[in-house]
Amino acid sequence: MSERAWPGPAVVLTTLAVGLWGVSARGADRHHEADVALAEALFQEGKGLLEKGDTASACPKLAESLRLDEATGTLFALAMCHESEGRLASAWAEYAEVVARAQTEGRKDREQAARRSVRTLEPRLSTLTIEVPAAAAAVDGLRVERDGMWLTAPTWSAAVPVDPGPHVVTVSAPGRRSWSTTLQIGAAADRTTVTVPVLDREPPVTLPDGRPPMLAAGAGQGVDGEGRRGPAPVTVALLTGVAAGATSAALAVELALAARSGWGGALRAAWLISNRQEQIDTEGEVTTQSYALRACAFRRFRAGRDVALEAGPEVLLELDREQTTGLGSLPAAPRAAWGVGLQGAVDVRLVRWVSLSIVASADYAPPGWAGTFEVSNRGEVLRPSPFRVLLAAGPRFGFDW
């Protein structure tokens, strides 16, 4: 008795896929057949109503039939219905589409009949021309609409066939007062033209006391001269960078206070990660750990939609703690250095309350302003550098621009 060979997994999956596709295709076909059947029923009803002269009932049925099944005969009947209804522009456009379709379908009889209708309607069409002068068109972001439909620039100042009745023209632009007008178009051969004016600028909104709303609502918050928000009055920055004078990586934290006018002050504390070392004897050395505190005044101003700049003078206090190794019992000793210089920062808003802050400061400490550290029989060691530069970047919190 021979054994039956079973199909492999690939064959089974392929068979199932083909079967499911066939079921899906048959379902789609049945759905399409139902739409076609409904479209045919609506077409017959609409055609009968049109023959009776009931265009108010016929046109909606023919339009729905065309939506379900875009048959050229239905489009022709809908054009005839719209013509009877007095919507000559709609009928003219539909007849023109029937001409194009009939050419593709090879229906000479239907093409010739639609062409006759197009020629008959053309002299009866009413048109609306929306003139947009150069001065009005020069307004940035100008948007022209007719009955809620956006008209692109190439259609401006063109005589466009429209159905009779009321038509609304609306013109708008950012920062400008909108303008609108309603025009009544006649039943046949009405030539109407409307000219778009130059839109007026929106006046600044003020409260009864004359203050801009942002100034009133933003008490305690930074506001620029145009009434928009500026950086928050209190910000905290966490920075990492390099101290160029000591050739060391550095960590810093800054607390800044700013008035709405843009003037403010800040305290910036920095810790130099790398220690400076100097060899004294074969088995001895001196190590210095440095801390810096900068107090600065600044003027902050806007340099772009999401960019703020600040600059101003500063005073530096640097503290060094020096520890000896292998030099007997010398105790740890501190020293201080003073300096003056300039600092600046660039803030780029990331989100409402956070910005990326890039800080640079450069200070000079004359020799007489710096403390010294001496080792017996060796004199002064690890002399302080007269120039101290900090370059750092990091997030600034409390930023609201």
Backbone torsions as a table, in degrees:
resi	resn	phi	psi	omega
1	MET	NA	125.2	-176.2
2	SER	-83.3	151.0	177.3
3	GLU	-88.7	143.9	177.7
4	ARG	-83.1	132.8	179.4
5	ALA	-81.8	124.1	179.8
6	TRP	-88.4	144.3	180.0
7	PRO	-67.6	151.8	179.1
8	GLY	-74.2	169.0	179.9
9	PRO	-59.0	-38.2	-178.5
10	ALA	-63.0	-39.2	-179.7
11	VAL	-66.8	-41.7	-179.4
12	VAL	-63.0	-46.5	-179.7
13	LEU	-62.4	-41.3	179.5
14	THR	-62.9	-42.8	-179.5
15	THR	-63.0	-43.2	178.9
16	LEU	-63.8	-42.5	180.0
17	ALA	-61.3	-44.4	179.5
18	VAL	-64.0	-40.1	179.6
19	GLY	-64.4	-44.9	178.7
20	LEU	-64.0	-39.9	178.1
21	TRP	-61.6	-39.8	179.9
22	GLY	-65.3	-40.6	178.0
23	VAL	-63.9	-43.5	179.4
24	SER	-63.1	-43.0	-179.0
25	ALA	-64.5	-41.2	179.4
26	ARG	-65.2	-35.9	177.6
27	GLY	-65.7	-42.1	178.6
28	ALA	-64.5	-39.6	178.9
29	ASP	-63.1	-43.0	-179.8
30	ARG	-64.3	-38.5	178.2
31	HIS	-64.3	-42.3	178.9
32	HIS	-65.2	-41.1	178.8
33	GLU	-61.4	-38.6	178.3
34	ALA	-64.5	-41.3	177.6
35	ASP	-62.5	-43.4	-179.8
36	VAL	-63.4	-40.9	179.6
37	ALA	-63.9	-43.3	178.4
38	LEU	-65.8	-39.9	178.8
39	ALA	-62.1	-41.6	179.2
40	GLU	-63.6	-41.5	179.2
41	ALA	-63.3	-44.6	178.5
42	LEU	-64.7	-36.8	178.7
43	PHE	-62.5	-45.7	-179.5
44	GLN	-63.7	-42.1	178.2
45	GLU	-63.6	-46.8	-178.9
46	GLY	-63.7	-39.2	179.5
47	LYS	-63.9	-41.8	178.7
48	GLY	-63.8	-42.1	178.8
49	LEU	-65.2	-36.8	178.8
50	LEU	-64.8	-40.1	178.7
51	GLU	-65.0	-27.8	178.0
52	LYS	-84.4	-6.7	179.4
53	GLY	88.0	8.1	179.6
54	ASP	-90.2	74.6	-176.6
55	THR	-69.5	-29.8	-179.2
56	ALA	-61.3	-33.2	178.3
57	SER	-92.0	-29.8	-174.8
58	ALA	-72.7	-44.5	-173.8
59	CYS	-60.6	-44.9	178.1
60	PRO	-61.4	-36.3	179.7
61	LYS	-69.1	-40.7	178.4
62	LEU	-67.1	-37.1	178.9
63	ALA	-65.1	-41.7	178.5
64	GLU	-68.2	-37.1	176.2
65	SER	-61.6	-40.4	178.7
66	LEU	-66.7	-35.3	177.9
67	ARG	-64.5	-38.4	-178.6
68	LEU	-76.1	-34.7	-177.5
69	ASP	-148.5	107.5	-173.8
70	GLU	-76.6	67.2	178.9
71	ALA	-84.3	138.9	-178.3
72	THR	-63.8	-37.6	178.1
73	GLY	-60.8	-38.6	178.2
74	THR	-66.5	-40.3	177.5
75	LEU	-62.1	-39.4	178.4
76	PHE	-63.0	-44.2	-179.9
77	ALA	-65.1	-38.1	178.9
78	LEU	-66.1	-37.6	176.2
79	ALA	-62.1	-42.8	177.8
80	MET	-63.0	-38.3	179.6
81	CYS	-66.0	-45.0	178.8
82	HIS	-64.5	-35.0	176.7
83	GLU	-64.0	-44.5	178.5
84	SER	-64.7	-30.9	-178.6
85	GLU	-78.2	-12.6	-179.4
86	GLY	93.7	3.3	177.7
87	ARG	-88.0	74.9	-169.3
88	LEU	-68.6	-36.7	-179.3
89	ALA	-65.6	-42.0	177.8
90	SER	-63.7	-43.8	-179.7
91	ALA	-64.2	-41.8	-179.8
92	TRP	-60.7	-45.5	179.1
93	ALA	-64.2	-38.1	-179.7
94	GLU	-70.8	-39.9	175.5
95	TYR	-60.6	-42.2	179.3
96	ALA	-61.4	-37.9	177.9
97	GLU	-68.8	-36.0	176.9
98	VAL	-61.6	-39.6	178.4
99	VAL	-58.4	-47.7	-178.8
100	ALA	-64.0	-41.7	-179.6
101	ARG	-67.4	-42.1	-177.5
102	ALA	-64.3	-36.0	175.8
103	GLN	-61.0	-43.4	179.5
104	THR	-66.7	-37.4	-176.6
105	GLU	-84.6	-8.1	-179.9
106	GLY	74.4	26.9	179.0
107	ARG	-98.8	86.3	-178.1
108	LYS	-61.5	-40.6	-178.3
109	ASP	-61.3	-45.1	-179.4
110	ARG	-69.5	-38.2	178.7
111	GLU	-61.3	-45.7	-178.5
112	GLN	-65.7	-39.7	179.0
113	ALA	-64.5	-41.7	179.8
114	ALA	-67.6	-36.2	178.2
115	ARG	-63.9	-41.2	178.6
116	ARG	-60.9	-40.8	179.7
117	SER	-65.7	-40.0	178.1
118	VAL	-60.8	-46.6	-179.2
119	ARG	-65.5	-34.9	-179.0
120	THR	-69.1	-37.8	-175.4
121	LEU	-80.0	-28.4	-171.8
122	GLU	-53.2	-47.4	-179.5
123	PRO	-70.7	-13.1	-177.5
124	ARG	-96.0	-7.2	-175.2
125	LEU	-68.2	139.1	170.6
126	SER	-92.7	143.0	-177.4
127	THR	-126.5	153.8	175.8
128	LEU	-126.0	124.9	178.0
129	THR	-111.8	123.2	177.7
130	ILE	-104.5	99.8	-178.8
131	GLU	-79.4	128.2	176.8
132	VAL	-120.1	97.4	-180.0
133	PRO	-60.9	162.7	-177.4
134	ALA	-59.4	-39.1	-179.1
135	ALA	-64.3	-39.5	178.6
136	ALA	-71.4	-39.2	-179.2
137	ALA	-68.2	-20.0	-178.2
138	ALA	-75.0	-11.3	178.8
139	VAL	-68.5	127.4	-178.5
140	ASP	-62.4	135.6	175.4
141	GLY	71.9	23.5	-178.3
142	LEU	-63.3	132.2	179.6
143	ARG	-126.7	121.2	-180.0
144	VAL	-111.2	129.4	-179.3
145	GLU	-128.6	143.5	171.6
146	ARG	-123.2	117.8	-178.8
147	ASP	54.7	38.6	177.8
148	GLY	83.5	-3.1	-180.0
149	MET	-98.2	128.2	-178.6
150	TRP	-73.2	126.2	179.1
151	LEU	-101.9	123.9	178.2
152	THR	-76.6	162.3	-175.1
153	ALA	-55.1	-38.5	-179.8
154	PRO	-61.8	-21.3	-179.4
155	THR	-89.4	-6.8	178.2
156	TRP	-68.4	147.7	176.4
157	SER	62.6	20.1	176.8
158	ALA	-109.2	141.3	177.7
159	ALA	-77.6	108.2	-174.8
160	VAL	-108.1	126.6	177.1
161	PRO	-62.2	134.4	178.9
162	VAL	-136.7	154.8	176.0
163	ASP	-71.5	152.4	177.8
164	PRO	-66.0	156.9	-179.3
165	GLY	119.7	-173.7	-178.4
166	PRO	-76.7	140.5	176.2
167	HIS	-135.2	136.1	-176.1
168	VAL	-107.2	126.3	175.6
169	VAL	-109.0	125.5	-178.6
170	THR	-126.0	135.2	179.7
171	VAL	-127.5	134.1	-179.2
172	SER	-146.0	163.8	176.8
173	ALA	-163.7	150.7	179.1
174	PRO	-60.3	133.0	178.1
175	GLY	75.2	10.6	-179.0
176	ARG	-124.6	154.7	174.9
177	ARG	-74.9	132.0	178.9
178	SER	-69.8	153.8	178.5
179	TRP	-130.7	138.2	-177.5
180	SER	-146.4	148.7	176.1
181	THR	-148.9	150.3	178.0
182	THR	-111.9	128.7	-177.1
183	LEU	-117.0	138.9	177.4
184	GLN	-100.8	114.6	-177.3
185	ILE	-95.3	133.4	-177.9
186	GLY	-71.6	169.6	-172.7
187	ALA	-69.6	-36.6	-175.5
188	ALA	-149.1	138.4	174.0
189	ALA	52.9	33.9	176.7
190	ASP	-89.0	127.1	-179.8
191	ARG	-111.2	104.2	-176.0
192	THR	-114.9	136.4	178.7
193	THR	-129.0	136.3	175.9
194	VAL	-128.1	138.7	-178.9
195	THR	-107.0	128.7	-179.3
196	VAL	-80.2	127.7	178.0
197	PRO	-81.9	167.7	172.4
198	VAL	-73.3	122.4	-175.7
199	LEU	-67.8	136.1	177.3
200	ASP	-73.7	150.8	175.9
201	ARG	-72.1	147.8	175.4
202	GLU	-69.2	129.0	177.2
203	PRO	-71.1	150.4	177.5
204	PRO	-64.0	137.5	-179.2
205	VAL	-82.0	129.5	179.2
206	THR	-129.3	156.7	174.7
207	LEU	-85.4	169.7	-179.4
208	PRO	-55.0	-28.7	179.6
209	ASP	-86.1	4.2	176.1
210	GLY	90.0	-3.5	-179.5
211	ARG	-84.1	145.2	171.2
212	PRO	-62.9	146.6	-179.1
213	PRO	-55.5	-37.2	-177.4
214	MET	-66.2	-32.2	178.8
215	LEU	-70.6	-36.3	-179.9
216	ALA	-73.4	-46.6	-177.1
217	ALA	-77.0	-20.2	-173.1
218	GLY	-101.5	29.6	176.8
219	ALA	-57.7	127.3	-177.1
220	GLY	86.9	3.0	177.5
221	GLN	-122.5	150.0	-179.7
222	GLY	-68.1	133.9	179.0
223	VAL	-137.2	137.0	179.9
224	ASP	-88.3	-177.0	-174.9
225	GLY	-68.3	-13.5	179.0
226	GLU	-97.9	11.1	178.2
227	GLY	81.5	8.9	177.7
228	ARG	-94.9	160.1	179.6
229	ARG	-63.6	150.0	171.1
230	GLY	-121.7	-166.8	176.8
231	PRO	-59.9	147.6	179.6
232	ALA	-62.3	155.2	-176.9
233	PRO	-66.6	-26.3	179.3
234	VAL	-124.5	122.6	177.8
235	THR	-131.3	150.5	177.1
236	VAL	-126.3	129.1	-179.8
237	ALA	-118.1	137.2	173.8
238	LEU	-111.4	118.7	-167.6
239	LEU	-124.7	148.1	170.4
240	THR	-131.7	145.6	-179.5
241	GLY	-176.4	-143.4	-176.6
242	VAL	-138.5	139.8	173.1
243	ALA	-97.2	103.0	-171.4
244	ALA	-66.8	-34.9	-178.2
245	GLY	-65.1	-33.5	-178.8
246	ALA	-103.1	0.5	-178.4
247	THR	50.7	58.5	-176.0
248	SER	-142.7	145.2	168.8
249	ALA	-66.9	152.4	-175.2
250	ALA	-142.7	147.4	171.2
251	LEU	-114.4	139.5	-176.6
252	ALA	-143.6	153.8	172.7
253	VAL	-132.9	138.0	-177.2
254	GLU	-127.3	134.7	172.6
255	LEU	-113.3	120.3	-176.6
256	ALA	-121.1	140.7	175.5
257	LEU	-122.1	129.8	-177.6
258	ALA	-135.4	140.4	174.9
259	ALA	-85.6	166.5	179.6
260	ARG	-63.9	-22.9	178.5
261	SER	-71.4	-15.6	-178.3
262	GLY	105.0	-14.7	177.3
263	TRP	-81.1	145.8	179.9
264	GLY	-167.6	-176.0	178.6
265	GLY	-142.2	162.7	-176.9
266	ALA	-150.1	152.4	170.6
267	LEU	-118.9	129.2	-178.0
268	ARG	-128.0	118.4	178.6
269	ALA	-105.7	134.7	-178.0
270	ALA	-131.4	144.0	176.9
271	TRP	-119.6	122.2	178.7
272	LEU	-83.6	118.0	-173.0
273	ILE	-68.7	-43.6	-176.4
274	SER	-81.5	136.3	176.6
275	ASN	-88.3	143.0	173.4
276	ARG	-88.6	137.5	-178.3
277	GLN	-131.1	147.5	176.4
278	GLU	-138.9	127.4	179.8
279	GLN	-77.5	132.1	-179.4
280	ILE	-105.2	-59.9	174.6
281	ASP	-121.7	179.1	-179.0
282	THR	-58.6	-30.5	-179.6
283	GLU	-115.7	14.0	-178.5
284	GLY	-129.5	151.2	177.5
285	GLU	-156.2	161.8	177.2
286	VAL	-118.0	133.2	-179.5
287	THR	-119.2	135.3	-179.2
288	THR	-119.1	128.9	172.0
289	GLN	-109.6	127.7	-171.8
290	SER	-114.6	143.8	174.6
291	TYR	-130.1	142.7	-179.0
292	ALA	-130.3	140.2	175.9
293	LEU	-126.9	122.4	-179.3
294	ARG	-116.5	131.1	173.8
295	ALA	-113.6	125.0	-174.5
296	CYS	-137.0	155.3	169.5
297	ALA	-110.9	149.2	-177.1
298	PHE	-150.0	163.9	171.8
299	ARG	-120.0	122.2	-178.4
300	ARG	-106.4	138.5	179.5
301	PHE	-149.2	161.4	-178.0
302	ARG	-80.4	135.7	176.4
303	ALA	-120.5	5.8	-179.4
304	GLY	172.7	178.7	-177.1
305	ARG	-58.8	-40.4	-176.8
306	ASP	-125.2	24.4	-176.4
307	VAL	-127.4	132.8	175.6
308	ALA	-124.8	143.3	176.7
309	LEU	-119.1	149.9	172.9
310	GLU	-144.7	151.9	178.8
311	ALA	-157.3	152.6	178.2
312	GLY	172.2	175.1	-179.7
313	PRO	-80.5	161.4	177.4
314	GLU	-148.9	160.8	176.0
315	VAL	-119.6	134.8	-177.2
316	LEU	-111.5	136.3	168.3
317	LEU	-124.3	116.6	179.1
318	GLU	-112.5	131.5	178.6
319	LEU	-112.5	128.2	177.9
320	ASP	-115.3	134.5	174.9
321	ARG	-114.8	119.0	-173.6
322	GLU	-110.1	132.6	-178.1
323	GLN	-124.6	134.1	179.3
324	THR	-100.6	149.5	177.2
325	THR	-130.6	130.1	176.3
326	GLY	73.3	21.0	-179.9
327	LEU	-120.2	40.1	178.1
328	GLY	79.4	-139.3	-174.5
329	SER	-105.9	31.1	179.1
330	LEU	-64.5	127.4	-178.9
331	PRO	-78.3	162.8	173.3
332	ALA	-64.8	144.1	-176.7
333	ALA	-136.1	141.9	176.3
334	PRO	-99.5	160.4	170.4
335	ARG	-148.9	159.3	-177.5
336	ALA	-127.4	150.4	176.1
337	ALA	-137.4	135.8	178.4
338	TRP	-105.2	153.6	177.6
339	GLY	-158.6	161.9	175.8
340	VAL	-130.8	152.7	-179.1
341	GLY	-175.7	-157.5	-178.3
342	LEU	-127.7	151.1	176.7
343	GLN	-138.3	153.0	177.1
344	GLY	-148.4	160.3	-179.4
345	ALA	-149.4	151.6	173.2
346	VAL	-123.6	126.5	177.9
347	ASP	-115.1	125.9	177.7
348	VAL	-115.9	117.4	-175.8
349	ARG	-66.5	131.3	174.4
350	LEU	-98.6	-53.0	171.3
351	VAL	-135.0	-178.1	-170.8
352	ARG	-56.6	-43.3	-173.0
353	TRP	-104.7	6.5	-177.5
354	VAL	-136.1	138.1	174.4
355	SER	-132.4	161.6	170.7
356	LEU	-91.8	121.3	-177.2
357	SER	-109.6	129.9	176.0
358	ILE	-116.7	119.0	-171.3
359	VAL	-118.3	140.2	174.3
360	ALA	-138.2	133.5	175.4
361	SER	-142.0	144.9	-179.5
362	ALA	-135.2	127.9	-176.5
363	ASP	-131.5	154.3	178.8
364	TYR	-125.1	130.0	179.1
365	ALA	-119.1	106.0	177.7
366	PRO	-58.1	153.9	-177.2
367	PRO	-54.7	-36.7	-178.0
368	GLY	-72.5	-11.9	-178.5
369	TRP	-92.3	-4.5	-174.7
370	ALA	-110.1	139.4	175.6
371	GLY	-74.0	164.7	-179.6
372	THR	-123.0	162.8	176.2
373	PHE	-133.5	126.1	-174.9
374	GLU	-119.6	145.0	174.2
375	VAL	-113.4	134.0	-176.6
376	SER	-51.1	133.6	177.7
377	ASN	68.1	1.5	178.9
378	ARG	-122.7	-13.0	179.3
379	GLY	76.3	-156.4	-175.3
380	GLU	-72.8	137.6	179.2
381	VAL	-127.3	159.7	179.2
382	LEU	45.2	59.3	-178.0
383	ARG	-60.1	139.0	-179.5
384	PRO	-69.1	142.2	178.0
385	SER	-76.6	138.7	-179.9
386	PRO	-71.5	-22.7	-178.5
387	PHE	-112.2	136.2	179.1
388	ARG	-133.2	119.9	-177.3
389	VAL	-123.7	133.2	176.5
390	LEU	-122.2	125.2	174.0
391	LEU	-121.1	121.6	-174.7
392	ALA	-150.8	160.3	178.9
393	ALA	-148.5	154.2	178.7
394	GLY	169.5	-179.8	-178.1
395	PRO	-76.3	144.1	173.2
396	ARG	-116.1	126.5	-176.2
397	PHE	-102.5	146.0	-177.2
398	GLY	96.4	6.9	-177.5
399	PHE	-80.0	124.9	-177.8
400	ASP	-136.6	89.7	-176.3
401	TRP	-117.6	NA	NA
